[in-house]
Amino acid sequence: MKMNTKMTKVNGINIRYLDIPNEGKETIVLLPYGGALIGMWNGVIPYLKNDYRIVALDQRCHGFSDKPDECHIDDMANDLAALMDQLGIDKAFIAGSSLGADTAISLAANYSEKVIAMVLDGGFYDIVGPDSKDQILTDEDIEKARSKLKEIVLKNPVKLYDSREECLQATKEGWEKEGVKWSEVLRLQAEDKIYEDKDGKFRTPSEGKTTWNFIWPLYEVRFQEYFDKITCPVLWLPDEAEAPHEIVQRNLKKWAKNLRHHKIVTIKGSVHAYTPVLEPEAFSKETLTFIEEVKKL
């Protein structure tokens, strides 16, 4: 589907967003994974738009939105809260993938009145510390892990292409190298990310420094502090690799204690962050089923 996006200013920065109106209907806000843009939801939106108003955005430090140095998930939640106010949305269902799930968690903790319920494809564990999946615990190990990832991220070069088609082909080859079959949804997501720079070359908006600006604050995030303040219903969607992990199971049990209602579902073929792209129909079905359950509470 064609993305009719707009730009607006919130909290002093420009944010690209999509708003698909549906008069009289409740709103679902869609938050992309780290490095992804609005286009990742192309496969999901058709399943949701008939019954809900849909809002999605490129979060700060992403895509066609501004890229300030401050890129904590709390900053991203502040942006979303301000955008909702600007669009006249008092409260909404929030669905987030990976970093988008982290932003949703921050929104629910700090703006509880704005969140009806959350669908979280992510937010199952901290990056480091006692609630981390890989149990990176000591200050020394934490610094080693952060330094190693920083080196990898900052070394990632910006690739320039002579045409849109060449850029799109490179993206296709990247997915196929990861063992993912190319699809219309992936193509639409890729096309949403391509732009022409001032020299007439084609590229995607992400680059190492910008990426690191939203990754490094995650090392300080402890989700227990957020879930101590969250009571809204939550649907967790751990992928097939995460679901059986002992730390993930422990965290979800612990973090669910204050919730009015929660549900844990693993979608067949799910992969962390990529589930809405790879399995959009199943993701949408689980989201809509959960929302209907929430309405009956």
Residue pairs with C-beta under 8 A, 6 or more apart in sequence:
1 42
1 45
1 46
1 188
3 18
3 38
3 39
3 42
3 192
4 18
5 16
5 17
5 18
5 38
5 64
6 16
6 17
6 18
6 19
7 14
7 15
7 16
7 17
7 64
8 14
8 15
8 17
8 83
8 86
9 15
10 79
10 82
10 83
10 86
11 75
11 78
11 79
11 82
13 60
13 65
13 66
13 68
13 79
14 65
14 66
15 57
15 58
15 59
15 60
15 65
15 66
15 79
15 83
16 37
16 38
16 57
16 58
16 63
16 64
16 65
17 38
17 55
17 56
17 57
17 58
17 83
18 38
18 54
18 55
18 56
18 57
19 53
19 54
19 55
19 87
20 45
20 49
20 53
20 54
20 55
21 53
22 49
22 50
22 51
22 52
22 53
22 54
25 51
25 52
25 53
26 52
26 53
26 92
26 93
26 116
27 52
27 53
27 54
27 55
27 89
27 91
27 92
27 93
28 48
28 52
28 53
28 54
28 55
28 92
28 93
28 94
28 95
28 287
28 291
29 55
29 56
29 80
29 84
29 89
29 92
29 93
29 94
29 95
30 38
30 41
30 44
30 45
30 54
30 55
30 56
30 95
30 96
30 100
31 56
31 57
31 59
31 80
31 94
31 95
31 96
31 97
31 99
31 100
31 101
31 103
31 104
32 38
32 40
32 41
32 56
32 58
32 59
32 62
32 97
32 99
32 100
33 40
33 97
33 98
33 99
33 100
33 121
33 122
33 273
33 274
34 62
34 98
34 99
34 211
34 214
34 215
34 273
35 62
35 206
35 211
36 62
36 97
36 100
36 189
36 273
37 58
37 62
37 63
37 64
37 189
37 192
37 193
37 205
38 56
38 57
38 58
38 63
38 192
39 188
39 189
39 190
39 191
39 192
39 193
40 97
40 189
40 192
40 276
40 277
41 56
41 276
42 185
42 188
42 189
42 192
43 185
43 188
43 276
43 277
43 280
43 281
44 276
44 280
44 283
44 284
44 287
45 54
45 56
47 280
47 281
47 284
47 285
47 288
48 54
48 284
48 287
48 288
51 288
52 93
53 89
55 83
55 84
55 87
55 89
55 92
57 65
57 79
57 80
57 83
58 64
58 65
59 65
59 76
59 79
59 99
59 100
59 103
59 214
60 66
60 67
60 68
60 70
60 71
60 75
60 76
60 79
60 214
61 67
61 68
61 71
61 210
61 211
61 213
61 214
62 205
62 206
62 210
62 214
63 193
63 205
63 206
64 195
64 205
67 210
67 213
69 213
71 213
71 214
71 217
72 217
73 99
73 102
73 103
73 105
73 106
73 217
73 218
73 221
74 106
74 110
76 103
76 106
76 214
77 103
77 104
77 106
77 107
77 110
77 111
78 110
80 103
80 107
81 107
81 110
81 111
81 114
84 90
84 92
84 114
89 114
90 113
90 114
91 113
91 114
91 115
91 116
92 114
92 115
92 116
93 115
93 116
93 117
93 118
93 119
93 291
93 294
94 104
94 107
94 108
94 115
94 117
94 118
94 119
95 104
95 118
95 119
95 120
95 121
95 276
95 287
96 102
96 103
96 104
96 105
96 118
96 119
96 120
96 121
96 122
96 123
97 121
97 122
97 273
97 274
97 275
97 276
98 121
98 122
98 272
98 273
99 122
99 214
99 218
100 121
100 122
101 118
101 120
101 121
101 122
101 123
102 122
102 123
102 218
102 221
104 115
104 118
104 120
104 123
105 118
105 120
105 123
105 223
105 226
105 227
105 230
106 226
107 114
107 115
108 115
108 118
108 226
108 230
108 232
109 225
109 226
109 227
109 229
109 230
110 229
112 229
112 230
112 231
112 232
115 232
116 232
116 233
116 294
117 232
117 233
117 234
117 235
117 261
117 290
117 291
117 294
118 232
118 233
118 234
118 235
119 234
119 235
119 237
119 286
119 287
119 290
120 234
120 235
120 236
120 237
121 237
121 239
121 270
121 272
121 273
121 275
121 276
121 283
122 272
122 273
123 223
123 236
124 133
124 236
124 238
124 242
124 248
124 251
124 252
125 131
125 132
125 133
125 223
125 247
125 248
125 251
126 132
126 221
126 222
126 223
127 136
127 145
127 218
127 219
127 221
128 136
128 137
128 141
128 142
128 145
128 146
128 219
129 136
129 137
129 142
129 222
130 137
131 222
131 223
131 224
131 247
131 251
132 247
133 242
133 245
133 247
133 248
135 247
136 142
136 145
142 219
146 216
146 219
149 215
150 212
150 216
153 208
153 211
153 212
153 215
154 208
154 209
154 212
155 208
156 207
156 208
156 211
157 208
158 203
158 207
158 208
159 170
159 203
160 197
160 199
160 201
160 202
160 203
161 167
161 170
161 201
161 202
161 203
162 201
162 202
163 202
164 191
164 194
164 196
164 202
166 202
167 194
167 202
167 203
167 204
168 187
168 190
168 191
168 194
171 186
171 190
171 193
171 204
172 182
172 186
172 187
172 190
175 182
175 186
176 182
180 186
180 274
180 278
185 277
185 280
186 277
189 277
193 204
193 205
193 206
194 202
194 203
194 204
195 202
195 203
195 204
195 205
196 202
197 203
223 251
223 255
224 254
224 255
227 254
227 255
227 257
227 258
228 258
229 258
230 258
230 259
231 258
231 259
231 260
232 259
232 260
233 259
233 260
233 261
233 262
233 263
233 290
233 293
233 294
233 297
234 256
234 259
234 261
234 262
234 263
235 262
235 263
235 264
235 265
235 286
235 287
235 290
236 252
236 262
236 263
236 264
236 265
237 265
237 266
237 267
237 270
237 275
237 283
237 286
238 245
238 248
238 252
238 264
238 266
238 270
239 266
239 267
239 270
239 271
239 272
239 275
240 266
240 268
240 269
240 270
240 271
241 271
241 272
242 248
242 272
243 249
243 264
243 266
252 262
252 264
256 262
260 297
261 293
261 294
261 297
263 290
263 293
265 286
267 275
267 279
267 282
267 283
267 286
268 279
268 282
269 278
269 279
269 282
270 278
270 279
270 282
271 278
275 282
275 283
276 283
